[in-house]
Amino acid sequence: MSAPTGTPDRITELAAELGRLGRRLDDMGSELLTLAAAPGRAGEAAEPSAAPDDRPTGGSATDPQGPASGPYPGPAYGGPPYPSPQQAGAGVSQPPYPGAQPYPGAQPYPPRVGPHRGAPRPLGIPRYPAPRPPRPAPGRTLRTWVSSLSGARLLAWTGGAVTLLGVVMLLVLAASRGWFSPGTRVGLGAVLGLALVGLAVRLNRKDSPVGAPALAGTGVAALYLDVAAATALYGFLPDVAGLALALLVAAGGITLADAWRSRLLAVGAVVGAAVLAPFVTDGFTPLLVALVLALQVAAAAAVLRRGWPTLVPVAAAWPALYGMVAAGTSWYGSTPAAIAASVAVLVVGVALAAPMAVRPAAGPGAVAAALAVSALPTLTLGALLPGWRGAVLAAGAAVVLLGFGAWPAPVKAIRITALTAGAVALFQATMLAFDGTPQHAVLLGQGIVLAVLATALKARLPLLVGGVYGLVGVLLAVAEVVPPQALAAFPRWPFLAGAEVRTGALVAALGLSALILTLAVAVLAAAGRTGVVRADSSTAGLWVPTGLVGLYGAAGLVLAAALLISPDRDGFLLGHAAVTVSWAVAALVLLARGISRAALRVTGLVLVAAAVAKLVLFDLTALDGLARVAAFLGAGLVLLAAGTRYAKVVAAAQEEPARAEETPSTPAGA
């Protein structure tokens, strides 16, 4: 039977149509992948980018060369013909699959424009779909941690806490009631702790992770408390041997938690042992501080290996807390032991923070908190010890902490914490070592040194600490050595005691006033260097008070010098006149230097306003006779000269750029 006429042409036509449909399906698949990878552009890709007037109308699927009737390109959908291989950048048209040949009379195969090969997509969609960013793993928040304790796990840990209380009763209450012998009590506690740990290991091997950590934590804490009781309560072990054995037990428990990767086991063992340790050590003694330090040292290994941030402050809090209590209760009875315990807490805290700062797997915040609390026992005991002993203890803590903060390895948060704690310790040492005028002078000197250091390093932390030191020194000096009433009226204490001139008080006021003025200048320079203040109104709340402090220091300096020269009312009046004139002279200098520097120019104008205000508000009423005339004439002439000179300098500064523009440039070959 012969085939009807035209059948081969019809088959060829259908085959070409199927090829076009296959290619269009490939295009649609690529577009769907792109839209799935970029969900924010789904709305843009689904709509035609061209305006309605720009879209071709008419045409059909059977008219390959006709105008497009839809938003998709290609002859199968009434769009323009596929681009040539040269236009698409593919070099040579490729068939849709290897080995395929184009049908006779069919359109050339367009280049594959899928996500892996071919020319860029005609619609402007990226060739390679953007991968979807992976979602971050949810952090272990307090809510998730509390939810993990629900149910059977909560019951298991509650049972562990009750068991530990039973162990404490066995070791302490049995001693008060005379139950069993001391050796029997210690032996029973050791047997119970080992049995709990062995049962926990067996349950963990049988894939029962709910009760195993609770049993293991209870067993480790029971063994630790048993060793503490044998050392501190019964005296079976020397202190050194007991501390070594307690460290071994704590290290074994932390090693087991590390092997099981159970942070809950590590935290539970440390908390259970530390909370109940005071009951078996007969109070808050230095030996108790040493025992809980063993827990902190053992926990540091797991922190470095696993990076458990919760374990760092938990392990560091108990030595700090017990060290502070021991310092407050035993400093009058056993001072050497209390000093040794507080120093040990600080040294161990700094020594453990060093490797954690190099590898901050536990988080810088947790390490910084642990480092900060480690200094509390030393500072507490230093405040309680009288005389130079407390000052030396605080100064030693300052040296250790500031040295650690100056080390370049720690991260920023840890370094700032160390420097801040060291600054507090240094402040305490200064307050304990000195008294009266020397104390004020040392505080002001420390503030000046730190401000200069901040200027050299362009660092704000030394400026902040120096500002605090200087503020305390200024307040103390103003309250005791250079009081405002002594600068505003005559005669007043402490410069004069009736008719007697107190030369020592005037010399002290002269020196402290000079330090106050120097501090204000150093702080302003450092604040401008570090970008804390600017020569505008936005930071006026910072530099205006500092400038007023400087003016107060300058006034005290001039007035104290005048009273030293002439300790009478004439000297007082001439001193105030000299203060006003000196402010005007300083304003003239600042204005002359501030032509191109806005900060100096603004400071000079503010100083002019201060000088005029002093003339009107104080000199006009407080001064009389020649002193008032001298103040007004001197200040007026200086301000007049300042205005004239300032106008000339400003005009000269404005003429120089214009003269430079008018001068023709010299040829290069001249």
LOTILUM-432442 format. One line per 5 residues: number of its first residue (from 1); for each residue z, x, y negated of C-alpha. Coordinates in nm, 3 decimals, always signed. Example, Ala and Ser with C-alpha at 12.3 -4.5 7.8 and 13.67 -1.06 7.14 Angstrom:
residues 2
1 = +0.780/+1.230/+0.450; +0.714/+1.367/+0.106
***
This chain:
residues 670
1 = +0.000/+0.000/+0.000; -0.109/+0.158/-0.328; +0.113/+0.179/-0.632; +0.033/-0.049/-0.923; -0.159/+0.093/-1.210
6 = +0.061/+0.266/-1.471; +0.354/+0.313/-1.237; +0.375/+0.696/-1.283; +0.373/+0.657/-1.660; +0.647/+0.400/-1.638
11 = +0.859/+0.628/-1.417; +0.808/+0.916/-1.658; +0.907/+0.695/-1.947; +1.224/+0.576/-1.770; +1.315/+0.931/-1.673
16 = +1.281/+1.047/-2.032; +1.496/+0.756/-2.146; +1.766/+0.848/-1.891; +1.758/+1.209/-2.013; +1.811/+1.095/-2.369
21 = +2.100/+0.873/-2.260; +2.261/+1.166/-2.076; +2.234/+1.385/-2.379; +2.384/+1.113/-2.596; +2.675/+1.072/-2.355
26 = +2.739/+1.446/-2.384; +2.745/+1.413/-2.762; +2.983/+1.119/-2.749; +3.213/+1.308/-2.513; +3.226/+1.605/-2.749
31 = +3.298/+1.376/-3.042; +3.580/+1.202/-2.855; +3.736/+1.540/-2.770; +3.721/+1.639/-3.134; +3.875/+1.312/-3.250
36 = +4.153/+1.344/-2.992; +4.228/+1.699/-3.110; +4.243/+1.595/-3.478; +4.414/+1.253/-3.495; +4.447/+1.273/-3.874
41 = +4.063/+1.271/-3.911; +3.997/+0.987/-3.674; +3.943/+0.745/-3.955; +3.700/+0.982/-4.130; +3.495/+1.054/-3.816
46 = +3.466/+0.688/-3.722; +3.298/+0.596/-4.051; +2.960/+0.720/-4.174; +2.996/+0.986/-4.439; +2.685/+0.882/-4.630
51 = +2.685/+0.612/-4.890; +2.529/+0.275/-4.798; +2.231/+0.346/-5.025; +2.168/+0.677/-4.850; +2.141/+0.533/-4.499
56 = +1.788/+0.481/-4.358; +1.719/+0.126/-4.248; +1.482/-0.020/-3.994; +1.347/+0.147/-3.683; +1.438/+0.091/-3.321
61 = +1.521/+0.281/-3.008; +1.159/+0.269/-2.894; +1.033/+0.425/-3.217; +1.148/+0.788/-3.197; +0.997/+0.886/-3.526
66 = +1.104/+0.576/-3.713; +1.395/+0.550/-3.947; +1.746/+0.541/-3.809; +1.923/+0.211/-3.759; +2.271/+0.342/-3.684
71 = +2.511/+0.618/-3.774; +2.408/+0.846/-3.484; +2.119/+1.094/-3.504; +1.854/+1.136/-3.240; +1.536/+0.951/-3.136
76 = +1.715/+0.740/-2.874; +1.914/+0.564/-3.147; +1.645/+0.526/-3.409; +1.741/+0.838/-3.600; +1.534/+1.140/-3.702
81 = +1.408/+1.372/-3.429; +1.635/+1.639/-3.286; +1.627/+1.967/-3.475; +1.409/+2.241/-3.340; +1.572/+2.532/-3.160
86 = +1.512/+2.757/-3.461; +1.678/+2.505/-3.697; +1.971/+2.454/-3.461; +2.023/+2.827/-3.419; +2.010/+2.810/-3.040
91 = +1.705/+3.031/-2.997; +1.538/+2.842/-2.707; +1.587/+2.483/-2.602; +1.783/+2.456/-2.280; +1.769/+2.174/-2.026
96 = +2.084/+1.969/-1.980; +2.161/+2.145/-1.646; +2.038/+2.464/-1.476; +1.702/+2.433/-1.298; +1.595/+2.112/-1.474
101 = +1.247/+2.090/-1.623; +1.139/+1.863/-1.907; +0.937/+1.560/-1.800; +0.573/+1.542/-1.906; +0.540/+1.374/-2.240
106 = +0.912/+1.375/-2.309; +1.073/+1.509/-2.622; +1.197/+1.872/-2.606; +1.554/+1.906/-2.491; +1.782/+1.951/-2.789
111 = +2.030/+2.239/-2.786; +2.360/+2.164/-2.621; +2.608/+2.095/-2.896; +2.919/+2.047/-2.687; +3.248/+2.221/-2.751
116 = +3.145/+2.546/-2.576; +2.785/+2.633/-2.670; +2.488/+2.554/-2.890; +2.445/+2.494/-3.260; +2.695/+2.329/-3.495
121 = +2.722/+1.954/-3.458; +2.481/+1.750/-3.676; +2.768/+1.533/-3.800; +2.957/+1.830/-3.942; +3.229/+1.811/-3.676
126 = +3.365/+2.151/-3.571; +3.205/+2.297/-3.261; +3.538/+2.384/-3.099; +3.799/+2.109/-3.110; +4.120/+2.226/-3.274
131 = +4.392/+2.252/-3.010; +4.686/+2.024/-3.058; +4.995/+2.228/-3.149; +5.266/+2.212/-2.884; +5.568/+2.007/-2.966
136 = +5.882/+2.214/-3.016; +6.145/+2.176/-2.753; +6.433/+1.958/-2.873; +6.738/+2.162/-2.970; +7.069/+2.124/-2.797
141 = +7.258/+1.926/-3.055; +7.618/+1.809/-3.041; +7.507/+1.465/-2.931; +7.311/+1.599/-2.634; +7.601/+1.827/-2.542
146 = +7.848/+1.538/-2.551; +7.610/+1.320/-2.350; +7.591/+1.594/-2.087; +7.967/+1.562/-2.037; +7.953/+1.196/-1.945
151 = +8.017/+1.054/-1.605; +8.105/+1.280/-1.315; +8.093/+1.597/-1.523; +8.348/+1.463/-1.768; +8.575/+1.364/-1.482
156 = +8.541/+1.710/-1.327; +8.633/+1.893/-1.647; +8.923/+1.655/-1.713; +9.051/+1.734/-1.367; +9.018/+2.105/-1.443
161 = +9.226/+2.070/-1.759; +9.498/+1.885/-1.572; +9.495/+2.152/-1.300; +9.541/+2.426/-1.560; +9.840/+2.243/-1.702
166 = +9.982/+2.234/-1.351; +9.935/+2.611/-1.321; +10.118/+2.664/-1.651; +10.402/+2.443/-1.531; +10.418/+2.643/-1.210
171 = +10.448/+2.970/-1.402; +10.674/+2.858/-1.689; +10.865/+2.549/-1.587; +10.948/+2.693/-1.246; +11.101/+2.994/-1.420
176 = +11.327/+2.776/-1.637; +11.431/+2.559/-1.341; +11.474/+2.844/-1.098; +11.208/+2.722/-0.855; +11.081/+2.990/-0.622
181 = +11.099/+3.358/-0.698; +10.884/+3.518/-0.972; +10.666/+3.689/-0.713; +10.607/+3.360/-0.530; +10.501/+3.186/-0.851
186 = +10.253/+3.460/-0.936; +10.120/+3.465/-0.582; +10.073/+3.088/-0.570; +9.884/+3.098/-0.901; +9.654/+3.371/-0.773
191 = +9.589/+3.186/-0.445; +9.509/+2.865/-0.632; +9.270/+3.040/-0.872; +9.085/+3.220/-0.593; +9.061/+2.900/-0.389
196 = +8.908/+2.712/-0.682; +8.651/+2.985/-0.745; +8.561/+3.002/-0.376; +8.518/+2.624/-0.356; +8.298/+2.633/-0.666
201 = +8.072/+2.898/-0.511; +8.041/+2.688/-0.195; +7.954/+2.373/-0.389; +7.695/+2.561/-0.594; +7.525/+2.682/-0.275
206 = +7.503/+2.322/-0.159; +7.317/+2.224/-0.478; +7.608/+2.040/-0.636; +7.593/+2.164/-0.996; +7.817/+1.892/-1.141
211 = +8.153/+1.996/-1.004; +8.089/+2.367/-0.942; +8.114/+2.486/-1.309; +8.432/+2.285/-1.365; +8.597/+2.426/-1.053
216 = +8.488/+2.780/-1.135; +8.607/+2.757/-1.497; +8.944/+2.621/-1.384; +8.981/+2.896/-1.125; +8.894/+3.176/-1.367
221 = +9.135/+3.041/-1.631; +9.410/+3.008/-1.365; +9.363/+3.370/-1.256; +9.368/+3.486/-1.620; +9.688/+3.293/-1.696
226 = +9.844/+3.430/-1.378; +9.771/+3.789/-1.489; +9.904/+3.714/-1.841; +10.226/+3.573/-1.698; +10.270/+3.868/-1.462
231 = +10.232/+4.104/-1.762; +10.411/+3.930/-2.051; +10.649/+3.686/-1.882; +10.767/+3.863/-1.567; +10.691/+4.227/-1.645
236 = +10.529/+4.298/-1.307; +10.247/+4.493/-1.471; +10.250/+4.742/-1.761; +10.077/+4.623/-2.074; +9.776/+4.851/-2.029
241 = +9.732/+4.759/-1.663; +9.773/+4.390/-1.740; +9.511/+4.407/-2.017; +9.269/+4.589/-1.785; +9.319/+4.332/-1.509
246 = +9.281/+4.041/-1.755; +8.956/+4.195/-1.881; +8.834/+4.227/-1.521; +8.912/+3.861/-1.446; +8.741/+3.743/-1.767
251 = +8.438/+3.962/-1.697; +8.414/+3.817/-1.346; +8.414/+3.462/-1.480; +8.154/+3.541/-1.747; +7.938/+3.717/-1.486
256 = +7.952/+3.407/-1.267; +7.851/+3.190/-1.565; +7.564/+3.427/-1.639; +7.445/+3.416/-1.278; +7.453/+3.036/-1.276
261 = +7.315/+3.021/-1.633; +7.598/+2.783/-1.721; +7.708/+2.805/-2.081; +7.953/+2.525/-2.016; +8.128/+2.737/-1.754
266 = +8.164/+3.032/-1.993; +8.292/+2.819/-2.281; +8.527/+2.623/-2.054; +8.681/+2.935/-1.903; +8.736/+3.099/-2.245
271 = +8.881/+2.787/-2.409; +9.103/+2.697/-2.116; +9.248/+3.046/-2.088; +9.291/+3.097/-2.464; +9.452/+2.759/-2.537
276 = +9.720/+2.795/-2.268; +9.780/+3.168/-2.304; +10.068/+3.135/-2.560; +10.271/+2.936/-2.305; +10.277/+3.225/-2.057
281 = +10.323/+3.510/-2.308; +10.648/+3.384/-2.460; +10.507/+3.303/-2.803; +10.258/+3.450/-3.049; +10.306/+3.818/-2.989
286 = +10.075/+4.117/-3.041; +10.030/+4.124/-2.661; +9.886/+3.773/-2.677; +9.634/+3.892/-2.937; +9.532/+4.177/-2.708
291 = +9.492/+3.940/-2.411; +9.259/+3.702/-2.595; +9.064/+4.003/-2.726; +8.983/+4.073/-2.360; +8.821/+3.727/-2.346
296 = +8.614/+3.804/-2.656; +8.495/+4.138/-2.517; +8.397/+3.981/-2.184; +8.212/+3.696/-2.355; +8.006/+3.940/-2.566
301 = +7.811/+4.056/-2.259; +7.691/+3.703/-2.181; +7.605/+3.646/-2.546; +7.387/+3.957/-2.556; +7.214/+3.861/-2.233
306 = +7.176/+3.485/-2.269; +7.208/+3.432/-2.644; +7.460/+3.148/-2.627; +7.549/+3.079/-2.993; +7.841/+2.849/-2.911
311 = +8.023/+3.121/-2.722; +8.033/+3.365/-3.016; +8.260/+3.177/-3.260; +8.457/+3.019/-2.974; +8.551/+3.359/-2.834
316 = +8.621/+3.510/-3.178; +8.833/+3.223/-3.312; +9.132/+3.273/-3.081; +9.204/+3.642/-3.161; +9.176/+3.563/-3.532
321 = +9.402/+3.258/-3.509; +9.668/+3.421/-3.293; +9.645/+3.741/-3.500; +9.718/+3.551/-3.822; +10.011/+3.367/-3.663
326 = +10.144/+3.691/-3.515; +10.112/+3.862/-3.854; +10.305/+3.584/-4.023; +10.586/+3.568/-3.765; +10.639/+3.926/-3.655
331 = +10.563/+4.147/-3.956; +10.930/+4.174/-4.047; +11.042/+4.254/-3.691; +10.774/+4.466/-3.527; +10.546/+4.583/-3.804
336 = +10.367/+4.864/-3.613; +10.270/+4.629/-3.328; +10.152/+4.361/-3.572; +9.945/+4.616/-3.766; +9.791/+4.748/-3.445
341 = +9.701/+4.393/-3.332; +9.539/+4.296/-3.663; +9.343/+4.621/-3.683; +9.229/+4.574/-3.323; +9.094/+4.226/-3.405
346 = +8.895/+4.367/-3.698; +8.761/+4.669/-3.511; +8.660/+4.468/-3.204; +8.495/+4.203/-3.422; +8.288/+4.461/-3.610
351 = +8.205/+4.656/-3.292; +8.080/+4.342/-3.116; +7.887/+4.223/-3.422; +7.685/+4.546/-3.437; +7.477/+4.496/-3.118
356 = +7.449/+4.123/-3.188; +7.310/+4.204/-3.533; +7.046/+4.434/-3.386; +6.946/+4.166/-3.134; +7.043/+3.838/-3.305
361 = +6.971/+3.625/-2.998; +7.288/+3.426/-3.056; +7.187/+3.336/-3.411; +7.291/+3.516/-3.730; +7.510/+3.226/-3.841
366 = +7.733/+3.243/-3.534; +7.763/+3.623/-3.556; +7.841/+3.607/-3.929; +8.113/+3.347/-3.868; +8.269/+3.560/-3.596
371 = +8.262/+3.866/-3.823; +8.423/+3.677/-4.110; +8.717/+3.544/-3.905; +8.784/+3.888/-3.756; +8.905/+4.010/-4.096
376 = +9.161/+3.731/-4.145; +9.456/+3.886/-3.952; +9.429/+4.214/-4.145; +9.411/+4.040/-4.482; +9.700/+3.811/-4.389
381 = +9.924/+4.095/-4.285; +9.819/+4.305/-4.585; +9.931/+4.026/-4.819; +10.271/+4.009/-4.645; +10.350/+4.380/-4.629
386 = +10.525/+4.509/-4.940; +10.425/+4.809/-5.146; +10.151/+5.052/-5.055; +10.141/+4.959/-4.685; +9.966/+4.630/-4.752
391 = +9.728/+4.797/-5.000; +9.637/+5.069/-4.751; +9.578/+4.811/-4.477; +9.352/+4.602/-4.702; +9.171/+4.912/-4.827
396 = +9.102/+5.020/-4.468; +8.958/+4.678/-4.390; +8.740/+4.705/-4.702; +8.606/+5.043/-4.593; +8.519/+4.914/-4.244
401 = +8.351/+4.596/-4.367; +8.164/+4.753/-4.658; +8.046/+5.035/-4.433; +7.915/+4.784/-4.182; +7.744/+4.586/-4.460
406 = +7.577/+4.901/-4.595; +7.427/+4.968/-4.251; +7.056/+4.871/-4.272; +7.032/+4.725/-3.920; +7.210/+4.387/-3.958
411 = +7.013/+4.084/-4.063; +7.062/+3.944/-4.411; +7.320/+3.675/-4.329; +7.539/+3.919/-4.137; +7.510/+4.185/-4.408
416 = +7.606/+3.938/-4.681; +7.906/+3.821/-4.479; +8.025/+4.177/-4.420; +7.985/+4.272/-4.786; +8.161/+3.957/-4.905
421 = +8.455/+4.009/-4.669; +8.473/+4.375/-4.773; +8.474/+4.275/-5.140; +8.764/+4.035/-5.077; +8.956/+4.308/-4.895
426 = +8.892/+4.553/-5.181; +9.010/+4.297/-5.434; +9.327/+4.242/-5.234; +9.388/+4.615/-5.209; +9.347/+4.649/-5.586
431 = +9.587/+4.367/-5.660; +9.846/+4.510/-5.421; +9.816/+4.874/-5.528; +9.829/+4.829/-5.907; +10.016/+4.620/-6.156
436 = +9.990/+4.547/-6.525; +9.740/+4.733/-6.742; +9.621/+4.973/-6.468; +9.539/+4.673/-6.250; +9.329/+4.512/-6.523
441 = +9.153/+4.841/-6.595; +9.069/+4.898/-6.226; +8.930/+4.546/-6.188; +8.714/+4.587/-6.498; +8.597/+4.928/-6.379
446 = +8.502/+4.789/-6.038; +8.308/+4.512/-6.206; +8.118/+4.764/-6.420; +8.036/+4.985/-6.121; +7.908/+4.689/-5.920
451 = +7.699/+4.565/-6.215; +7.539/+4.909/-6.252; +7.476/+4.912/-5.876; +7.310/+4.572/-5.899; +7.086/+4.701/-6.178
456 = +6.984/+5.004/-5.974; +6.922/+4.810/-5.652; +6.790/+4.490/-5.814; +7.031/+4.300/-5.587; +7.221/+3.988/-5.683
461 = +7.511/+4.019/-5.438; +7.672/+4.322/-5.613; +7.624/+4.142/-5.943; +7.802/+3.834/-5.808; +8.095/+4.034/-5.670
466 = +8.115/+4.247/-5.984; +8.109/+3.936/-6.198; +8.404/+3.790/-6.006; +8.600/+4.116/-6.034; +8.522/+4.142/-6.404
471 = +8.611/+3.779/-6.472; +8.953/+3.821/-6.315; +9.007/+4.144/-6.508; +8.901/+3.981/-6.837; +9.129/+3.682/-6.785
476 = +9.428/+3.902/-6.703; +9.359/+4.136/-6.996; +9.319/+3.849/-7.241; +9.637/+3.686/-7.117; +9.858/+3.996/-7.134
481 = +9.706/+4.290/-7.326; +9.454/+4.153/-7.579; +9.570/+3.794/-7.646; +9.373/+3.584/-7.896; +9.676/+3.524/-8.120
486 = +9.719/+3.899/-8.169; +9.359/+3.921/-8.293; +9.380/+3.615/-8.517; +9.711/+3.664/-8.701; +9.943/+3.940/-8.819
491 = +10.199/+4.046/-8.707; +10.189/+3.928/-8.345; +10.303/+4.041/-8.005; +10.218/+4.271/-7.825; +10.082/+4.492/-8.102
496 = +10.389/+4.459/-8.319; +10.750/+4.379/-8.226; +10.890/+4.270/-8.559; +10.859/+4.576/-8.783; +10.809/+4.812/-8.491
501 = +10.455/+4.919/-8.408; +10.390/+4.935/-8.031; +10.146/+5.225/-8.009; +10.118/+5.205/-7.629; +10.014/+4.841/-7.648
506 = +9.750/+4.922/-7.910; +9.610/+5.207/-7.697; +9.599/+4.977/-7.394; +9.425/+4.708/-7.601; +9.176/+4.966/-7.729
511 = +9.089/+5.085/-7.378; +9.067/+4.740/-7.219; +8.859/+4.606/-7.509; +8.613/+4.890/-7.458; +8.597/+4.807/-7.087
516 = +8.541/+4.437/-7.163; +8.253/+4.521/-7.398; +8.101/+4.761/-7.144; +8.134/+4.501/-6.868; +7.954/+4.237/-7.073
521 = +7.666/+4.473/-7.151; +7.640/+4.587/-6.788; +7.645/+4.230/-6.655; +7.377/+4.117/-6.902; +7.158/+4.414/-6.813
526 = +7.201/+4.350/-6.439; +7.140/+3.978/-6.479; +6.818/+4.043/-6.667; +6.711/+4.307/-6.415; +6.765/+4.078/-6.118
531 = +6.608/+3.773/-6.283; +6.929/+3.571/-6.305; +6.900/+3.518/-6.681; +6.600/+3.496/-6.909; +6.561/+3.503/-7.286
536 = +6.527/+3.127/-7.317; +6.746/+2.820/-7.321; +6.715/+2.756/-6.947; +6.977/+3.020/-6.862; +7.184/+2.995/-7.179
541 = +7.477/+2.868/-6.976; +7.500/+3.214/-6.817; +7.425/+3.466/-7.089; +7.598/+3.289/-7.380; +7.948/+3.309/-7.222
546 = +7.883/+3.669/-7.125; +7.780/+3.746/-7.482; +8.095/+3.581/-7.617; +8.304/+3.799/-7.385; +8.124/+4.104/-7.525
551 = +8.194/+3.991/-7.881; +8.561/+3.944/-7.796; +8.576/+4.294/-7.654; +8.407/+4.438/-7.961; +8.651/+4.254/-8.189
556 = +8.951/+4.381/-7.993; +8.813/+4.736/-7.995; +8.759/+4.748/-8.373; +9.084/+4.572/-8.459; +9.297/+4.788/-8.226
561 = +9.140/+5.101/-8.374; +9.209/+4.977/-8.727; +9.573/+4.902/-8.646; +9.617/+5.244/-8.490; +9.494/+5.399/-8.815
566 = +9.687/+5.166/-9.048; +9.950/+4.955/-8.864; +10.004/+4.706/-9.148; +9.843/+4.395/-9.292; +9.587/+4.596/-9.487
571 = +9.473/+4.759/-9.166; +9.452/+4.417/-8.999; +9.239/+4.272/-9.280; +9.011/+4.575/-9.303; +8.975/+4.567/-8.926
576 = +8.844/+4.210/-8.935; +8.606/+4.299/-9.216; +8.481/+4.588/-9.005; +8.437/+4.349/-8.709; +8.211/+4.121/-8.913
581 = +8.008/+4.411/-9.052; +7.979/+4.567/-8.705; +7.838/+4.243/-8.566; +7.580/+4.237/-8.842; +7.487/+4.602/-8.781
586 = +7.452/+4.536/-8.408; +7.228/+4.238/-8.488; +7.010/+4.461/-8.709; +6.971/+4.716/-8.427; +6.885/+4.450/-8.171
591 = +6.629/+4.287/-8.400; +6.464/+4.621/-8.473; +6.441/+4.699/-8.100; +6.339/+4.347/-8.004; +5.995/+4.328/-8.161
596 = +5.827/+4.345/-7.823; +6.127/+4.249/-7.610; +6.225/+3.886/-7.631; +6.568/+3.933/-7.475; +6.685/+4.178/-7.742
601 = +6.534/+3.969/-8.020; +6.710/+3.652/-7.906; +7.039/+3.840/-7.862; +7.010/+3.979/-8.216; +6.951/+3.635/-8.363
606 = +7.249/+3.495/-8.174; +7.464/+3.781/-8.302; +7.351/+3.702/-8.659; +7.463/+3.344/-8.610; +7.798/+3.464/-8.471
611 = +7.853/+3.694/-8.769; +7.776/+3.417/-9.019; +8.003/+3.176/-8.830; +8.289/+3.427/-8.840; +8.239/+3.476/-9.212
616 = +8.257/+3.105/-9.285; +8.515/+2.992/-9.030; +8.758/+3.284/-9.019; +8.707/+3.547/-9.288; +8.687/+3.294/-9.570
621 = +9.032/+3.155/-9.489; +9.220/+3.435/-9.312; +9.118/+3.730/-9.531; +9.206/+3.775/-9.896; +9.148/+4.019/-10.173
626 = +8.941/+4.328/-10.112; +8.904/+4.261/-9.740; +8.729/+3.929/-9.800; +8.500/+4.085/-10.061; +8.421/+4.376/-9.830
631 = +8.344/+4.145/-9.538; +8.107/+3.923/-9.737; +7.937/+4.207/-9.927; +7.899/+4.425/-9.620; +7.770/+4.149/-9.397
636 = +7.543/+4.010/-9.668; +7.384/+4.347/-9.746; +7.335/+4.425/-9.380; +7.176/+4.086/-9.315; +6.955/+4.124/-9.623
641 = +6.843/+4.466/-9.504; +6.793/+4.328/-9.158; +6.573/+4.048/-9.285; +6.361/+4.282/-9.500; +6.327/+4.545/-9.231
646 = +6.257/+4.287/-8.964; +5.979/+4.132/-9.171; +5.814/+4.474/-9.225; +5.838/+4.564/-8.857; +5.691/+4.229/-8.752
651 = +5.405/+4.265/-9.000; +5.333/+4.618/-8.878; +5.340/+4.503/-8.517; +5.090/+4.228/-8.597; +4.856/+4.462/-8.789
656 = +4.824/+4.720/-8.511; +4.620/+4.500/-8.271; +4.391/+4.387/-8.554; +4.335/+4.748/-8.667; +4.259/+4.850/-8.311
661 = +3.995/+4.576/-8.282; +3.824/+4.674/-8.610; +3.804/+5.046/-8.524; +3.464/+5.118/-8.357; +3.483/+5.289/-8.022
666 = +3.379/+5.655/-8.008; +3.069/+5.728/-7.795; +3.142/+5.897/-7.465; +2.925/+6.197/-7.541; +3.067/+6.268/-7.886
***
